[in-house]
Amino acid sequence: TRGRVTMNRYDKAFKEEAVRLSDEIGPRKAAEQLGVAYYTLQGWRKQRILHGDRAHIGSGHAYASADKTAREIELEKEIGELRRANDILKDALGFFAKDRKR
């Protein structure tokens, strides 16, 4: 469809094989050969460096260990959202506090 970007989902085995191939022939050649965007492949390579065996779980971005429950993952996500909201509120407080000093 015109003007629409589609997201491809790749399974763990494909990602691991793509990373292995990129190690052998280079990321640009591997991306071209596999029909994957270069930056997508580079992201997978970075995941492997940062997360080792936990990289490429399913097709999402969760790097949870096998013993983490879905609830723990959900709570960690919520903590991150609350921290971001807290930072925004702190910035706003600082902005308005500066304005009152004038």
BALORO-731550 format. One record per atom (N, C-alpha, C): atom name; x, y, z; residue number from 1; residue in one letter. Coordinates in Angstrom, 2 decimals. Layout:
// residues N
+----+---------+---------+---------+-----+---+
!  a !      px !      py !      pz !   k ! r !
+----+---------+---------+---------+-----+---+
! CA !       X !       Y !       Z ! NUM ! a !
...
+----+---------+---------+---------+-----+---+
// end
This chain:
// residues 102
+----+---------+---------+---------+-----+---+
!  a !      px !      py !      pz !   k ! r !
+----+---------+---------+---------+-----+---+
!  N !    0.83 !   -1.19 !    0.00 !   1 ! t !
! CA !    0.00 !    0.00 !    0.00 !   1 ! t !
!  C !    0.87 !    1.25 !    0.00 !   1 ! t !
!  N !    0.37 !    2.21 !   -0.63 !   2 ! r !
! CA !    1.12 !    3.45 !   -0.83 !   2 ! r !
!  C !    1.19 !    4.28 !    0.45 !   2 ! r !
!  N !    2.38 !    4.77 !    0.76 !   3 ! g !
! CA !    2.55 !    5.64 !    1.90 !   3 ! g !
!  C !    2.48 !    4.94 !    3.25 !   3 ! g !
!  N !    2.49 !    3.65 !    3.25 !   4 ! r !
! CA !    2.36 !    2.90 !    4.49 !   4 ! r !
!  C !    3.63 !    2.09 !    4.74 !   4 ! r !
!  N !    4.17 !    2.22 !    5.93 !   5 ! v !
! CA !    5.37 !    1.46 !    6.29 !   5 ! v !
!  C !    4.90 !    0.23 !    7.06 !   5 ! v !
!  N !    5.42 !   -0.93 !    6.65 !   6 ! t !
! CA !    5.05 !   -2.15 !    7.36 !   6 ! t !
!  C !    6.23 !   -2.61 !    8.18 !   6 ! t !
!  N !    5.94 !   -3.19 !    9.31 !   7 ! m !
! CA !    6.97 !   -3.70 !   10.20 !   7 ! m !
!  C !    7.10 !   -5.20 !    9.97 !   7 ! m !
!  N !    8.30 !   -5.62 !    9.63 !   8 ! n !
! CA !    8.56 !   -7.05 !    9.52 !   8 ! n !
!  C !    8.94 !   -7.58 !   10.89 !   8 ! n !
!  N !    8.49 !   -8.77 !   11.19 !   9 ! r !
! CA !    8.85 !   -9.41 !   12.45 !   9 ! r !
!  C !    9.70 !  -10.63 !   12.12 !   9 ! r !
!  N !   10.82 !  -10.73 !   12.78 !  10 ! y !
! CA !   11.73 !  -11.83 !   12.54 !  10 ! y !
!  C !   11.87 !  -12.63 !   13.82 !  10 ! y !
!  N !   11.92 !  -13.94 !   13.68 !  11 ! d !
! CA !   12.07 !  -14.76 !   14.88 !  11 ! d !
!  C !   13.52 !  -14.78 !   15.35 !  11 ! d !
!  N !   13.71 !  -15.30 !   16.54 !  12 ! k !
! CA !   15.02 !  -15.31 !   17.18 !  12 ! k !
!  C !   16.06 !  -16.03 !   16.32 !  12 ! k !
!  N !   15.68 !  -17.16 !   15.74 !  13 ! a !
! CA !   16.63 !  -17.94 !   14.93 !  13 ! a !
!  C !   17.11 !  -17.13 !   13.73 !  13 ! a !
!  N !   16.19 !  -16.41 !   13.07 !  14 ! f !
! CA !   16.57 !  -15.60 !   11.91 !  14 ! f !
!  C !   17.54 !  -14.50 !   12.34 !  14 ! f !
!  N !   17.23 !  -13.82 !   13.44 !  15 ! k !
! CA !   18.10 !  -12.74 !   13.92 !  15 ! k !
!  C !   19.49 !  -13.26 !   14.26 !  15 ! k !
!  N !   19.55 !  -14.40 !   14.94 !  16 ! e !
! CA !   20.85 !  -14.97 !   15.31 !  16 ! e !
!  C !   21.65 !  -15.36 !   14.08 !  16 ! e !
!  N !   20.98 !  -15.94 !   13.10 !  17 ! e !
! CA !   21.66 !  -16.33 !   11.86 !  17 ! e !
!  C !   22.13 !  -15.09 !   11.10 !  17 ! e !
!  N !   21.31 !  -14.05 !   11.09 !  18 ! a !
! CA !   21.68 !  -12.81 !   10.41 !  18 ! a !
!  C !   22.92 !  -12.19 !   11.06 !  18 ! a !
!  N !   22.96 !  -12.19 !   12.38 !  19 ! v !
! CA !   24.11 !  -11.63 !   13.10 !  19 ! v !
!  C !   25.35 !  -12.47 !   12.82 !  19 ! v !
!  N !   25.20 !  -13.79 !   12.83 !  20 ! r !
! CA !   26.33 !  -14.67 !   12.54 !  20 ! r !
!  C !   26.86 !  -14.40 !   11.12 !  20 ! r !
!  N !   25.95 !  -14.29 !   10.16 !  21 ! l !
! CA !   26.35 !  -14.03 !    8.78 !  21 ! l !
!  C !   27.05 !  -12.68 !    8.68 !  21 ! l !
!  N !   26.53 !  -11.68 !    9.39 !  22 ! s !
! CA !   27.15 !  -10.35 !    9.33 !  22 ! s !
!  C !   28.56 !  -10.36 !    9.92 !  22 ! s !
!  N !   28.80 !  -11.25 !   10.87 !  23 ! d !
! CA !   30.15 !  -11.40 !   11.41 !  23 ! d !
!  C !   31.09 !  -11.95 !   10.35 !  23 ! d !
!  N !   30.55 !  -12.82 !    9.50 !  24 ! e !
! CA !   31.38 !  -13.48 !    8.48 !  24 ! e !
!  C !   31.64 !  -12.59 !    7.27 !  24 ! e !
!  N !   30.58 !  -11.96 !    6.74 !  25 ! i !
! CA !   30.73 !  -11.23 !    5.48 !  25 ! i !
!  C !   30.56 !   -9.72 !    5.62 !  25 ! i !
!  N !   30.28 !   -9.26 !    6.83 !  26 ! g !
! CA !   30.10 !   -7.83 !    7.07 !  26 ! g !
!  C !   28.62 !   -7.48 !    7.10 !  26 ! g !
!  N !   28.26 !   -6.48 !    7.89 !  27 ! p !
! CA !   26.85 !   -6.16 !    8.06 !  27 ! p !
!  C !   26.16 !   -5.62 !    6.81 !  27 ! p !
!  N !   26.85 !   -4.85 !    6.00 !  28 ! r !
! CA !   26.19 !   -4.31 !    4.79 !  28 ! r !
!  C !   25.86 !   -5.42 !    3.80 !  28 ! r !
!  N !   26.81 !   -6.30 !    3.56 !  29 ! k !
! CA !   26.56 !   -7.41 !    2.63 !  29 ! k !
!  C !   25.49 !   -8.34 !    3.16 !  29 ! k !
!  N !   25.54 !   -8.63 !    4.45 !  30 ! a !
! CA !   24.56 !   -9.53 !    5.05 !  30 ! a !
!  C !   23.16 !   -8.93 !    4.97 !  30 ! a !
!  N !   23.03 !   -7.65 !    5.28 !  31 ! a !
! CA !   21.73 !   -6.99 !    5.23 !  31 ! a !
!  C !   21.17 !   -7.03 !    3.82 !  31 ! a !
!  N !   22.01 !   -6.75 !    2.85 !  32 ! e !
! CA !   21.58 !   -6.77 !    1.44 !  32 ! e !
!  C !   21.17 !   -8.19 !    1.03 !  32 ! e !
!  N !   21.99 !   -9.16 !    1.38 !  33 ! q !
! CA !   21.72 !  -10.55 !    1.02 !  33 ! q !
!  C !   20.43 !  -11.07 !    1.64 !  33 ! q !
!  N !   20.15 !  -10.66 !    2.88 !  34 ! l !
! CA !   18.96 !  -11.15 !    3.60 !  34 ! l !
!  C !   17.72 !  -10.30 !    3.36 !  34 ! l !
!  N !   17.91 !   -9.12 !    2.73 !  35 ! g !
! CA !   16.76 !   -8.24 !    2.50 !  35 ! g !
!  C !   16.29 !   -7.55 !    3.77 !  35 ! g !
!  N !   17.25 !   -7.29 !    4.66 !  36 ! v !
! CA !   16.96 !   -6.62 !    5.93 !  36 ! v !
!  C !   17.63 !   -5.26 !    5.90 !  36 ! v !
!  N !   17.00 !   -4.26 !    6.49 !  37 ! a !
! CA !   17.61 !   -2.94 !    6.55 !  37 ! a !
!  C !   18.92 !   -3.02 !    7.33 !  37 ! a !
!  N !   19.92 !   -2.31 !    6.84 !  38 ! y !
! CA !   21.24 !   -2.31 !    7.47 !  38 ! y !
!  C !   21.14 !   -1.92 !    8.95 !  38 ! y !
!  N !   20.37 !   -0.87 !    9.24 !  39 ! y !
! CA !   20.28 !   -0.40 !   10.63 !  39 ! y !
!  C !   19.53 !   -1.38 !   11.52 !  39 ! y !
!  N !   18.63 !   -2.15 !   10.94 !  40 ! t !
! CA !   17.95 !   -3.20 !   11.70 !  40 ! t !
!  C !   18.96 !   -4.26 !   12.12 !  40 ! t !
!  N !   19.78 !   -4.68 !   11.18 !  41 ! l !
! CA !   20.81 !   -5.68 !   11.47 !  41 ! l !
!  C !   21.81 !   -5.13 !   12.49 !  41 ! l !
!  N !   22.18 !   -3.88 !   12.35 !  42 ! q !
! CA !   23.10 !   -3.28 !   13.31 !  42 ! q !
!  C !   22.49 !   -3.28 !   14.72 !  42 ! q !
!  N !   21.18 !   -3.05 !   14.80 !  43 ! g !
! CA !   20.49 !   -3.11 !   16.09 !  43 ! g !
!  C !   20.57 !   -4.49 !   16.70 !  43 ! g !
!  N !   20.41 !   -5.51 !   15.87 !  44 ! w !
! CA !   20.51 !   -6.89 !   16.38 !  44 ! w !
!  C !   21.92 !   -7.18 !   16.87 !  44 ! w !
!  N !   22.91 !   -6.68 !   16.15 !  45 ! r !
! CA !   24.30 !   -6.88 !   16.55 !  45 ! r !
!  C !   24.56 !   -6.21 !   17.90 !  45 ! r !
!  N !   24.01 !   -5.01 !   18.07 !  46 ! k !
! CA !   24.17 !   -4.28 !   19.33 !  46 ! k !
!  C !   23.47 !   -5.02 !   20.47 !  46 ! k !
!  N !   22.29 !   -5.55 !   20.20 !  47 ! q !
! CA !   21.57 !   -6.32 !   21.22 !  47 ! q !
!  C !   22.40 !   -7.50 !   21.69 !  47 ! q !
!  N !   23.04 !   -8.18 !   20.75 !  48 ! r !
! CA !   23.87 !   -9.33 !   21.12 !  48 ! r !
!  C !   25.02 !   -8.90 !   22.03 !  48 ! r !
!  N !   25.62 !   -7.76 !   21.73 !  49 ! i !
! CA !   26.73 !   -7.26 !   22.55 !  49 ! i !
!  C !   26.24 !   -6.89 !   23.94 !  49 ! i !
!  N !   25.11 !   -6.19 !   24.00 !  50 ! l !
! CA !   24.61 !   -5.69 !   25.28 !  50 ! l !
!  C !   23.94 !   -6.77 !   26.13 !  50 ! l !
!  N !   23.25 !   -7.72 !   25.48 !  51 ! h !
! CA !   22.41 !   -8.64 !   26.23 !  51 ! h !
!  C !   22.80 !  -10.11 !   26.09 !  51 ! h !
!  N !   23.81 !  -10.41 !   25.30 !  52 ! g !
! CA !   24.29 !  -11.78 !   25.18 !  52 ! g !
!  C !   23.20 !  -12.77 !   24.83 !  52 ! g !
!  N !   23.07 !  -13.82 !   25.61 !  53 ! d !
! CA !   22.11 !  -14.89 !   25.35 !  53 ! d !
!  C !   20.66 !  -14.42 !   25.46 !  53 ! d !
!  N !   20.44 !  -13.32 !   26.17 !  54 ! r !
! CA !   19.07 !  -12.84 !   26.35 !  54 ! r !
!  C !   18.60 !  -12.00 !   25.17 !  54 ! r !
!  N !   19.47 !  -11.68 !   24.24 !  55 ! a !
! CA !   19.10 !  -10.87 !   23.08 !  55 ! a !
!  C !   18.17 !  -11.65 !   22.16 !  55 ! a !
!  N !   17.38 !  -10.93 !   21.41 !  56 ! h !
! CA !   16.51 !  -11.49 !   20.36 !  56 ! h !
!  C !   15.40 !  -12.39 !   20.88 !  56 ! h !
!  N !   14.92 !  -12.18 !   22.09 !  57 ! i !
! CA !   13.81 !  -12.99 !   22.58 !  57 ! i !
!  C !   12.58 !  -12.64 !   21.76 !  57 ! i !
!  N !   11.99 !  -13.62 !   21.14 !  58 ! g !
! CA !   10.78 !  -13.40 !   20.33 !  58 ! g !
!  C !   11.02 !  -12.34 !   19.29 !  58 ! g !
!  N !   10.04 !  -11.48 !   19.08 !  59 ! s !
! CA !   10.21 !  -10.40 !   18.13 !  59 ! s !
!  C !   10.09 !   -9.05 !   18.82 !  59 ! s !
!  N !   10.10 !   -9.05 !   20.15 !  60 ! g !
! CA !    9.98 !   -7.81 !   20.87 !  60 ! g !
!  C !   11.31 !   -7.35 !   21.42 !  60 ! g !
!  N !   11.27 !   -6.47 !   22.36 !  61 ! h !
! CA !   12.49 !   -5.90 !   22.91 !  61 ! h !
!  C !   12.71 !   -6.29 !   24.36 !  61 ! h !
!  N !   12.04 !   -7.31 !   24.82 !  62 ! a !
! CA !   12.22 !   -7.72 !   26.21 !  62 ! a !
!  C !   13.48 !   -8.55 !   26.33 !  62 ! a !
!  N !   14.32 !   -8.19 !   27.27 !  63 ! y !
! CA !   15.55 !   -8.93 !   27.50 !  63 ! y !
!  C !   15.47 !   -9.63 !   28.84 !  63 ! y !
!  N !   14.30 !  -10.09 !   29.16 !  64 ! a !
! CA !   14.06 !  -10.69 !   30.47 !  64 ! a !
!  C !   14.72 !  -12.05 !   30.55 !  64 ! a !
!  N !   15.16 !  -12.36 !   31.74 !  65 ! s !
! CA !   15.66 !  -13.70 !   31.95 !  65 ! s !
!  C !   14.46 !  -14.63 !   32.03 !  65 ! s !
!  N !   14.70 !  -15.89 !   31.88 !  66 ! a !
! CA !   13.61 !  -16.86 !   31.85 !  66 ! a !
!  C !   12.82 !  -16.88 !   33.15 !  66 ! a !
!  N !   13.44 !  -16.47 !   34.26 !  67 ! d !
! CA !   12.74 !  -16.55 !   35.52 !  67 ! d !
!  C !   11.93 !  -15.29 !   35.86 !  67 ! d !
!  N !   11.96 !  -14.28 !   35.00 !  68 ! k !
! CA !   11.14 !  -13.09 !   35.22 !  68 ! k !
!  C !    9.72 !  -13.36 !   34.76 !  68 ! k !
!  N !    8.79 !  -12.97 !   35.57 !  69 ! t !
! CA !    7.39 !  -13.17 !   35.21 !  69 ! t !
!  C !    6.90 !  -12.00 !   34.37 !  69 ! t !
!  N !    5.78 !  -12.21 !   33.71 !  70 ! a !
! CA !    5.17 !  -11.14 !   32.92 !  70 ! a !
!  C !    4.83 !   -9.95 !   33.82 !  70 ! a !
!  N !    4.41 !  -10.24 !   35.04 !  71 ! r !
! CA !    4.07 !   -9.16 !   35.99 !  71 ! r !
!  C !    5.30 !   -8.33 !   36.34 !  71 ! r !
!  N !    6.45 !   -8.98 !   36.53 !  72 ! e !
! CA !    7.68 !   -8.25 !   36.84 !  72 ! e !
!  C !    8.07 !   -7.34 !   35.68 !  72 ! e !
!  N !    7.95 !   -7.85 !   34.47 !  73 ! i !
! CA !    8.27 !   -7.06 !   33.29 !  73 ! i !
!  C !    7.32 !   -5.87 !   33.19 !  73 ! i !
!  N !    6.04 !   -6.11 !   33.44 !  74 ! e !
! CA !    5.03 !   -5.04 !   33.41 !  74 ! e !
!  C !    5.34 !   -3.97 !   34.46 !  74 ! e !
!  N !    5.72 !   -4.40 !   35.66 !  75 ! l !
! CA !    6.04 !   -3.45 !   36.73 !  75 ! l !
!  C !    7.29 !   -2.63 !   36.40 !  75 ! l !
!  N !    8.28 !   -3.25 !   35.79 !  76 ! e !
! CA !    9.48 !   -2.52 !   35.39 !  76 ! e !
!  C !    9.16 !   -1.46 !   34.36 !  76 ! e !
!  N !    8.28 !   -1.80 !   33.43 !  77 ! k !
! CA !    7.85 !   -0.83 !   32.42 !  77 ! k !
!  C !    7.12 !    0.34 !   33.08 !  77 ! k !
!  N !    6.24 !    0.03 !   34.02 !  78 ! e !
! CA !    5.49 !    1.07 !   34.73 !  78 ! e !
!  C !    6.44 !    1.97 !   35.52 !  78 ! e !
!  N !    7.44 !    1.39 !   36.16 !  79 ! i !
! CA !    8.42 !    2.17 !   36.91 !  79 ! i !
!  C !    9.12 !    3.16 !   35.97 !  79 ! i !
!  N !    9.50 !    2.70 !   34.80 !  80 ! g !
! CA !   10.15 !    3.57 !   33.82 !  80 ! g !
!  C !    9.25 !    4.73 !   33.42 !  80 ! g !
!  N !    7.96 !    4.43 !   33.18 !  81 ! e !
! CA !    7.02 !    5.48 !   32.80 !  81 ! e !
!  C !    6.84 !    6.48 !   33.93 !  81 ! e !
!  N !    6.75 !    5.99 !   35.16 !  82 ! l !
! CA !    6.58 !    6.89 !   36.31 !  82 ! l !
!  C !    7.82 !    7.76 !   36.52 !  82 ! l !
!  N !    8.99 !    7.19 !   36.29 !  83 ! r !
! CA !   10.22 !    7.98 !   36.43 !  83 ! r !
!  C !   10.26 !    9.10 !   35.39 !  83 ! r !
!  N !    9.86 !    8.78 !   34.15 !  84 ! r !
! CA !    9.83 !    9.82 !   33.11 !  84 ! r !
!  C !    8.83 !   10.92 !   33.47 !  84 ! r !
!  N !    7.66 !   10.53 !   33.97 !  85 ! a !
! CA !    6.66 !   11.52 !   34.39 !  85 ! a !
!  C !    7.19 !   12.37 !   35.54 !  85 ! a !
!  N !    7.88 !   11.74 !   36.47 !  86 ! n !
! CA !    8.48 !   12.45 !   37.60 !  86 ! n !
!  C !    9.50 !   13.49 !   37.11 !  86 ! n !
!  N !   10.33 !   13.10 !   36.14 !  87 ! d !
! CA !   11.32 !   14.02 !   35.60 !  87 ! d !
!  C !   10.65 !   15.23 !   34.93 !  87 ! d !
!  N !    9.56 !   14.98 !   34.22 !  88 ! i !
! CA !    8.83 !   16.07 !   33.56 !  88 ! i !
!  C !    8.27 !   17.03 !   34.62 !  88 ! i !
!  N !    7.70 !   16.47 !   35.69 !  89 ! l !
! CA !    7.15 !   17.31 !   36.76 !  89 ! l !
!  C !    8.24 !   18.12 !   37.45 !  89 ! l !
!  N !    9.41 !   17.52 !   37.66 !  90 ! k !
! CA !   10.52 !   18.25 !   38.29 !  90 ! k !
!  C !   10.96 !   19.41 !   37.40 !  90 ! k !
!  N !   11.05 !   19.16 !   36.09 !  91 ! d !
! CA !   11.43 !   20.22 !   35.15 !  91 ! d !
!  C !   10.41 !   21.35 !   35.17 !  91 ! d !
!  N !    9.12 !   20.99 !   35.20 !  92 ! a !
! CA !    8.07 !   22.00 !   35.22 !  92 ! a !
!  C !    8.14 !   22.81 !   36.51 !  92 ! a !
!  N !    8.38 !   22.14 !   37.62 !  93 ! l !
! CA !    8.49 !   22.83 !   38.90 !  93 ! l !
!  C !    9.64 !   23.84 !   38.87 !  93 ! l !
!  N !   10.76 !   23.43 !   38.33 !  94 ! g !
! CA !   11.91 !   24.32 !   38.21 !  94 ! g !
!  C !   11.60 !   25.52 !   37.33 !  94 ! g !
!  N !   10.89 !   25.29 !   36.24 !  95 ! f !
! CA !   10.51 !   26.37 !   35.32 !  95 ! f !
!  C !    9.62 !   27.39 !   36.02 !  95 ! f !
!  N !    8.59 !   26.91 !   36.72 !  96 ! f !
! CA !    7.67 !   27.81 !   37.38 !  96 ! f !
!  C !    8.30 !   28.49 !   38.59 !  96 ! f !
!  N !    9.20 !   27.80 !   39.26 !  97 ! a !
! CA !    9.89 !   28.40 !   40.41 !  97 ! a !
!  C !   10.77 !   29.56 !   39.95 !  97 ! a !
!  N !   11.42 !   29.42 !   38.82 !  98 ! k !
! CA !   12.24 !   30.50 !   38.26 !  98 ! k !
!  C !   11.37 !   31.70 !   37.94 !  98 ! k !
!  N !   10.18 !   31.43 !   37.39 !  99 ! d !
! CA !    9.27 !   32.49 !   36.98 !  99 ! d !
!  C !    8.78 !   33.29 !   38.18 !  99 ! d !
!  N !    8.59 !   32.65 !   39.33 ! 100 ! r !
! CA !    8.09 !   33.32 !   40.55 ! 100 ! r !
!  C !    9.15 !   34.22 !   41.17 ! 100 ! r !
!  N !   10.43 !   33.93 !   40.93 ! 101 ! k !
! CA !   11.51 !   34.71 !   41.53 ! 101 ! k !
!  C !   11.62 !   36.09 !   40.92 ! 101 ! k !
!  N !   11.07 !   36.31 !   39.76 ! 102 ! r !
! CA !   11.18 !   37.59 !   39.07 ! 102 ! r !
!  C !   10.36 !   38.66 !   39.70 ! 102 ! r !
+----+---------+---------+---------+-----+---+
// end
